[in-house]
Amino acid sequence: MPRRWFALAVLCVSLLIVTLDNTVLNVALPTLVDKLHASSSDLQWIVDAYVLVFAGLLLVSGSLADRVGRKRTFLAGLAAFAACSTWAASSGSVGSLIAARASMGIGGALIMPSTLAIITNTFTVPRQRQRAISLWAATSGAGIALGPILGGLLLEHFWWGSVFLINVPIAVAGFVFALPLVPDSKNPSAQRPDLVGSLLSITGLGLLLYAIIEAPVHGWTSAPVVATGIAGLGVLAAFVTWERASAHPMLNLHFFRNKSFSAPIVSVGLTMFGLFGSLFVLTQFLQFQLGNSPLEAGVRMLPAAGAIAVVAPLSSTLVRALGPKLTIAAGLLVVTIGLWQISTATNSTTYGGIVAGMALLGVGAGLVIPAVTASVMSSLPAEHTGVGGATNGTFLQTGGALGVAVVGSLLSNRYDDRLRSALAPYRLPHPLEQAIQSTVGSALGAARRLGGAVGATIAHAARTAFMSGMHLGLLTASVVALAGALVALTTIPGRAPASDSHHTAESEAKATLADEKKA
């Protein structure tokens, strides 16, 4: 087997820990409610802190990889990821865990675009490159879906910090094997990283996510939420303005003129919105509503994980037959149907009632992620693959972060409204009422302690309120995915002849850069 395929194996296994950490913590959320007394907004921040920093730093990391070398950036990312995972595993409070999760995002941001850029530069034959990217995308998608399974397995035998400590031996092994096997490359004419642009992007996204996550706590129309949301949009607008004017932009906005680049990355962001949002809700549904243990909940996520793992490597075949437009649109439509099917669950729904929806989620994501990645990476010149991989990752991670924030906030807001009405006649002590309204896990714990008719009534009300919030959140995600399918159908270019597709895309990208220099 040629050495490049061994290098691909090292890159994919290393990528696995990065994508696993998007979702590995989901099955531990109920445990964190119990052990660290985390509130609903705490849980969203524990999940999103990693994704927020990850997404905010991806673009500058891609630029850095192009400048100093993709292999060096990859190795630095593995070292940082191992160190910060150790910190997360030993965290003793919500604040410490959120900080550790955020620091892990730095390592993830260094790893992800480097792996994709190395693959694109190592596999120069278009068909082999597409196959390699499909395997990379399959690993990425499978890691997201396998996270709850691995998390459940670890929680069954170890303490909750083990879901982070498992990263360390994998990162060390990836570092050791990468030294002799993974080739290095860089752009000799790359400009210095755009630190101002990176600061603006992470600040703007952070403010926007803060407003969405905290809205159920303070109210959607409260002054802090509205002011923070407007400030976030303003900073993101300043980011776009800065990138347009900068002599060394972190994100070359001229690339977005090429619809083979811009339309697919919007599509993958909308796909991840639905996938991340649904996983955030489903792991809680399986444990709180159906009474599964963390391991049982993780294993029951297999339909989604298995579908991604099986379908993603086959996506390239469908792209060659139908083109990226129809493949991506079909995948998003399947995601739409899956989200809608799960959103119809009620208090009486069993696991069998959501299996079809989870499998459809996996099939749809397995179609979209490789097709988008191949389209984006083939639309750019080889010297800009670091930034290309970073942009793809940024939209993927940002879409996922927004999915958790929006779906989680809709769930939390509906849960609080419905439960407040149900508890009104009982006049419970204020501290107890606050605990019941914070999360469904806290409510069920309080109901067990109270016992009797009151406890049974509170448990039923909490489960009913949770299911109502889950319905609203997943139905919203379904509408977002449907919008993504329409975007793909109307904006992604039609299929180019197979022999000319990469040449045409690269020519378009080079022409775009030439136009920019003339301007």
N, C-alpha and C positions, 0 to 999 in steps of 0.2 A: 504494500500500500504506500503511495507517495507520502512524503513527509507532511505535505500541507493538510492531509486529512487527519493526521495525528494532532497537528496544531489546531485544527477545527474542533477536535474532541476536547482539548484543553480549554479552549475559549468558551465552548458551550457549557462545560461543567462549571467553569468559573462564573459564567453568566447566571447559572442556575441559582446560586445563593442570592444574587442581586434581585432576581424576580421573585424568588420564594419569599423574600422579606417584605414584599408588598402585601402578602396575605397570610403568612405563617402565623401571625399574631391573632388573626380573627377568631380562631377557636379558643384562644386564651382570654378573650375579652370578658366573659363571665367570671373567670378566675381573678382577673384584675379588679373587677367590681368587689369581689370578696376580700382579696388580699391587700389591695392598695386603696380601697374605698373610692374607686374612680367613678365620676359622674358620667352622664351620657356625652357631654361635650369633651370631657377628659378622654374618653375612649376614641372619639373622632380625632383629637389632636395626637394621641399616641399613634394612631394609624397614619394620619396625614403629615406628621412632622417629618417623617422619613421621605415621603413622596414630595413634599414641598421643597426641601433642600435639594433633593435629587433632581427634580425638574428645573429648579432655578439655576443650578450650577452646570447642567448638561451642556449648554451651549459654550460656555467659557472653557469647559473641560475638552470639548471637541476641538476648539481652537487651539488649546494647549497641546493636545495630542498631535495635531497637524504641525505644530511648530517645533516641539522638543522631541517628538517621536512617539508613535502609538504604543510600542511595546513598553517603554519606560513609564508612560502614563498608566497603562494597564497594571504593571507591577506595583506602582505606587498605590493604585486603587485597592489592590488585594491586601496590601499591608495595612492600609487605613481601615479597611472593612473588618479585618480580623481584630484589630485593636479596639475599635468602637463597638463591635459585637460583644467583646468581653466586658466592656463598661455596661452595656445594656443588660447583660445577664446578671450583673451584680447590683442593679439599681434597687433602691429600697423605698422609693417614693414616686408618685406620679410625675413630679417635676423633673427628677433625675432621669426617669425613663424617657420622657419626651425629649430632653436634651440629648440623651444617648442616641435615640432614634434619629434625631436631626443630624447628628454627627455621622451616623452610618450613611446618610444620604450623600455625604462628601465622597466616601469611598465608592458608592454605587455610581455616582456621576463620572468618576474617573474610569471605571471599568467598562460601562455599557457602550459608549460611543467608540472606545478604542477597539473592542472586540469586533464590532461591525466594520470599522474602517480597515482593520487588519485583514478580515475575510475578503472584503471587496478588492483590496490590493493584491491579495495572495492568489485568488482564483480569477484568472484573466479570461478564461474561456467562458462566454456568456451562459451556456447551458450548465456548466459546472458551478459557476457563480450563483445561478438561480437555485440550484440544488443546495448549495452550501448555505445560502441565505434562508431557504425554507427550513433547513435543519436548525439554524440559529433562531428563527422565529418560532419553530416548534418548541425549542427549549425555553424560550422566553414565555410563551403562552402556557406551556405545561407547568413551568415554575409557579406562575400565578395561581393556577388551579390546584397544583399539588401542595401548596403552602398549608392549607387547612388540614390535609391528610397527615403530613409530617408533623405539624404542630400537635394534632390530636394524639399521634403515636408517642411523641415525647412527653406530653402532659400525663399520659397514662402511667408512665414509669418514673418521671423525674419532676422537678419543680419547674415553674413557668419560665424561669430564666434559661432553661435548656433550649428553648426555641431559638435563642440567639447564639448560644455557645456552640451549637452544631456547625455554625459558619466557619469557625476557626480552623479545624482540620482540613476542610475543603479548600479554604483560601490558601493555607500553607502548601497543600499538595499542588494547587494550581500554580503558585509561585515557583515551586521547585521544577515542575515539568515545563513551565513556560520558558525558563532560561535557555534550555537547549533546543526547544522545538518551535517556538513562536518567532516568526521573522519580524524585523522592525522596518518601519517606513515612516516618512514624514514629508511635508511639503517644504522644500528648501526656501521658497519665497513667501512662506506664511508670515503674516504680520503679528504684532504682539497682541496678547489677549485683551479683550475689551472689558476691563474690570468695572467701569461705570455702568455699562450695559447689563452686566451680570447683577450688580447691586440693584439696579432699577427693576429688573425682571423678577428677582426673588422678593423684593419689597412689595411690588405691586400685587403679585400673586398671593403673598402672605396676607396682606391686608384684605384682599377680596375673600380668601378662604376664611379668615377670621370672622368677617361679617356674616358669612353664610353659616358657619358652625355655631356662632354665638347668638344668632337670631332667635332660635327657640327659647333661649334663656332670658334675653332682654326684650324680645319682641321685634318683629320685622320692621316696624315703623319707629322704633326707638332711636333717639338721637345718636347714641354711640354706634349702632349698627349701620344706620344710614350714612353717617359721616365717614366711618371706616370703609364702607363699600365704595362711596364716591371717591375717597382718597385713593383706594386701590385702583380704580379705573383711571384716575388721573395719572398715577405713577406709571401704569402700563401704557397710557398714551404718550407720556414723556419718554418711555423706553423706545417706542416706535419712532418718535421724532429724533431721538439721539442716534438711533441706528441709521436713519436716513442721512444724517449730517456727518456721522463719524467717518474719519479717513480709514479706520480699521474696525469696522462693525463686527460685533460678535455674531450677529445674524444678518447675513447678506439678503436684504429684503428683495433684491432683484431676482433672486432665485424663485420667488413666489410668482413671477410672471409666467413661469413654465407650469402649466396645469398638471403635467405628469408628476410634479413635485408637490405643489400646493394642495390640490384636491385630495390626493390619497392621505396626506398626513392629517387633514381635517377629519377624514373618515375614520382613521384609527383612533383619534382622540374621542370621537363619539362612541366608538365601539368599547373603548376602555371605560368610558363613563358608565355604561350599562353593566359591564363585567365586574368592575371594582365595587360599584354601588350594590349590585345584587349579592356578591360574596359577603360584603359587610353585614347585610341583613340576614342572609340565609344561615350563616353560622349561628346567629342568635336564635333564629326560628327553630333550628334543629335542636338546640339545647334547652331553650326556655319553653318553647311551645310543645315540642315532642318529647322532651325529657332525655335526650341523648347525652352521653358522656362526651368529653372532648374528642376522644378517639373515635367513638361511633359517629359523631358529627363529621369528623374529617373523612372517614371512610365513605360516608354517604355523599361526599362531594365528588366521588370518583366518576360519575357520569360526565361531569363537566371536564375534569382533568383528562379522562381517557379520550373523550371526543377531540379535545385539542391535540393531544399527542398523536392520535391516529390521522386526523384530517390535515393538520398543518403540513406534514411532508408531502401530501398529495396535492396541495394547493398549486404548486408550480405547474403540474400537469394540466390543471383546469385553466390556469392563466394562459398557457400555450394554446389551449383549445378555444377559449372564449375571450381572452384578453383581460386586463386588470379591471376595466370598468364593470363588466358583468359579474366577475368573480367577487369584487368588493361589495357591489350592490346586493348580490345574492346573500353574501355572508351577513351583512347588516340586516337584511330582511329576516333571515333565520334568527338572529339575535332578538329582533323586535318580537317575533312570535314567541320565542322562549320566555322573554321577560313578561309578556302579556299573560302567558299560561301560568307562570308562577304567581303573578299578581292576583289571580282569581282564588287563591287559597283562602280558606276560612278557618274558624276555630276547630271544625271537625275534619279538616284535611289531614290525611296521613302522609307519610313519606312517599308512597306510591303516587300521590296526587301531584307531586312536583318533579318527579324524575324526568319526565319528558321535557319539561322546560329547561332543566339543568343540562340535559344532553344537547338540546338545541343551542343553548348558550355556547357550549364548547365547540359545536360544529361551526357556528357562525364566526366565533373568534378565530378558530383554526383556519378558516378561509381568508379572513380579512388580514390578519397580522403579516403572514408571509407575502401576500400579494402587494400590500402597501409598502413593506420594507424593500422588496425588489424594485418596485416602481420608483421609489424615492432615491435609492442608491444608484440606480442606472441612469437617473436623470442628471447626475452631476459629474464633472470631470474628476479624474482619479485623485488629483491633489486636494480636493475639497471633501473627501469622504469622511473625515473626522467630524467636520461641521454637519455634513449630511446625516450621519448616524446620530449625532447629538440632537439635531432638529427633530428627527423621527422619534427619538426617545423622549424629547421634551413634550411633544404633543401626546404621546402615549401616557406618560406619567401625569401630565397636567389633566388630561381627560379623566384618568383614574382618580386623582385627588379631588376633582370637582364632583365626580360621581359619588364618592364617599361623603363629601361635604353636603351636597344637595339632597341625595337620597336619605342620608342620616338625619339631616335637619328636618326634612319633611316628615320622616318617621317620628322624630322626637317631638315636633310641634303638634302633630295629630295625636300622639300618645298622651301628651300633657293635657290637651284640650278635652279629650274624651274621658280621661281618668279624673280630671278635676270635677267634671259634672257628676261622674259616678260616685265620688267620695263626698260630695256636698252634704248629703243627709247624715253622715256619720260623725261629723265634728271631731275628728281625730286630733291628738296633740300635734302641734305645728311641726316639731322635728320629725315625727313619724310620717306625717303627710308629705313633707319634703323628700324623705327617703323613698317613699312609695312612688312619687312622681319623677324621681331622677332617672331611674331605669326600670325596665320590666324585671330584671334580675333582683334589684333591691325590693321591688314590690312583692315578688314571690317569696323572698326571704322573710319579709315582714308578715306576710300572710301565714307562713308556716309557724312563726312565733306566736301570732295571735290565736290561731286555731279557731275551732268552732265555726258558727255560721258567718261571723264577720270576716274571718280569715278566708273562708271559701268564697265569699262575695268579692273580696278585694282581689283574690287570685283570678277569678273569672273576669272581673272588670279590667285587670291589667293585661291579661291575654287578649281580650277583645280589643282593647285600645291599641295594643301592639300590632295585631293583625290589620287593623284599620290603617295604621301608619305604614305598615309594610305594603299594603295594597296601593296607597297613594304614591309612595316612593318608587316602587317598581313600575307602576303604570306610567309615571312621568319618565322614567328611564326608557320605557318602551317607545314613547313618543319621540324622545331624543334619537333613539336608534333608527326609527322610521325616517326622521328628518335626514339622518346620515345616509340612508339608502337613496333618498331622493337627490341629495347632494352628489353622491357618487354617479348616479345615472345621468345627471344633467351637466356635470362639470369635468369629469375625468375623460381625457381624450379616448377615441376609439382605438382599437388594436392596430398597431403597426406591424408590417411583415416581420416574422420572427428573426430573420437574418439582419434586419436593419434597425430593430427597435433600440438596442443599446447605442448604436452609432448615432441614430437620430437624436435620442435624448441627450447624449453627451454633446453633440454639435449644438443643440439648442442652448444648453447650459453655457458652453463656451461663447456662443454668440451673445448671450445675456451679459456675461462678464465683459466682453468687448464693448458692448453698448454702454455699460456703466463707466468704463475707463474713458470712453470718448466724452461722456457727459461730464 
